[in-house]
Amino acid sequence: MKKTEDSNTLVSTVDVKANKHQITQAVKKLCDIDVATVKTLIRLDGEKKASVQLAPDYDALDVANKIGII
């Protein structure tokens, strides 16, 4: 929640085989928003986590409410 408010970022688990370009395209298609950057990491339990920083035009809290994260 803190990352969403402070850095305008959404965090979610994604498919391990997904790359940053695919994640960016999926966010653009599903949420109809622009993405600034995507950072990924593979957790110790084998799941992949993606941090998607939104373009300054969009508010991550509004997007999170719209898609049901919050």
Buried (B, 14 or more C-beta within 10 A) or exposed (E): EEEBEEEBBBBBEBEEEBEBEBBBEBBEEEBEBEBBEBEBEEEEEEEBEBBBBBEEEBBBBEBBEEEEBE
